[in-house]
Amino acid sequence: MANTLLSIQILPKTKNGEDVIPYVDEAISVIEQSGLAFQVNPLETTMEGDLPELLTIVEKMNQRMVELGCPNVISQIKILYKPDGASMNELTEKYR
């Protein structure tokens, strides 16, 4: 079982003030390629996994934004680290 939930809101600065949504879509594709469980929400995306691999994905997301020409990126993250196991379902099941 995963030991970490990580929510991320990525805010890329675009070269010429373009809409950021296509960039955010690219960031989410980095998460999709990881094969980990994730959930896209209106203002952030939550991933489920082990802390080191989640931080590596955050790094890859930021690198992808730079590859696309963004001069800088703000990544706001929230982390729940629970060594004996953490899951999105566990935290939200009472609301479903």
C-alpha positions in Angstrom: 0.0 0.0 0.0 1.1 3.5 -0.8 2.4 5.6 2.1 1.8 9.1 0.7 -0.9 11.3 -0.9 0.5 14.3 -2.7 -1.8 17.0 -4.1 -0.2 19.4 -6.6 -1.3 22.6 -8.3 1.1 23.5 -11.0 1.3 27.2 -12.2 3.5 27.5 -15.2 4.5 31.0 -16.4 4.0 30.9 -20.1 6.3 32.6 -22.6 3.8 35.1 -24.1 0.9 35.0 -21.6 -0.8 32.0 -23.3 -3.5 30.0 -21.6 -2.0 27.7 -19.1 -4.5 24.9 -19.6 -2.6 23.1 -22.3 0.5 23.2 -20.1 -1.4 21.8 -17.1 -2.7 19.0 -19.4 0.9 18.2 -20.2 1.7 18.1 -16.5 -1.2 15.7 -15.9 0.1 13.5 -18.7 3.4 13.1 -16.8 1.3 11.8 -13.9 -0.7 9.5 -16.2 2.6 8.0 -17.6 3.7 7.1 -14.1 1.0 4.5 -13.8 0.1 5.6 -10.3 -3.4 6.2 -8.9 -4.4 9.9 -9.3 -7.5 12.1 -9.3 -7.9 15.3 -11.1 -9.9 18.0 -9.2 -10.8 21.5 -10.2 -7.9 23.2 -8.5 -5.3 20.4 -8.0 -4.5 16.8 -8.8 -3.9 14.2 -6.1 -1.6 11.3 -6.5 -1.1 8.2 -4.4 2.2 6.4 -4.0 5.5 6.3 -2.1 7.0 9.7 -1.2 10.2 9.4 -3.2 8.4 8.4 -6.4 5.9 11.2 -6.0 8.6 13.8 -5.5 10.3 12.4 -8.7 7.0 12.9 -10.6 6.8 16.5 -9.3 10.3 17.1 -10.6 9.4 15.6 -14.0 6.3 17.8 -14.2 8.4 20.9 -13.6 11.0 19.8 -16.1 8.3 19.2 -18.7 7.1 22.8 -18.3 10.6 24.1 -18.9 10.9 21.8 -22.0 7.8 23.5 -23.3 9.4 26.9 -22.9 8.1 28.1 -19.5 10.6 30.4 -17.9 9.5 29.3 -14.4 7.0 27.2 -12.6 5.3 27.4 -9.2 4.3 24.0 -7.8 2.1 24.2 -4.7 2.0 20.8 -3.0 0.3 19.2 0.0 1.6 15.9 1.4 0.1 13.4 3.7 2.8 10.9 4.7 1.5 7.9 6.6 4.1 5.1 6.9 1.5 2.4 7.5 -0.5 3.4 4.4 -2.5 6.2 2.9 -5.2 6.1 0.2 -7.5 8.6 -1.4 -10.5 6.3 -0.9 -9.7 6.0 2.8 -9.9 9.8 3.3 -13.0 10.3 1.2 -15.1 7.2 1.5 -17.5 8.7 4.0 -18.5 11.4 1.3 -19.4 8.8 -1.4 
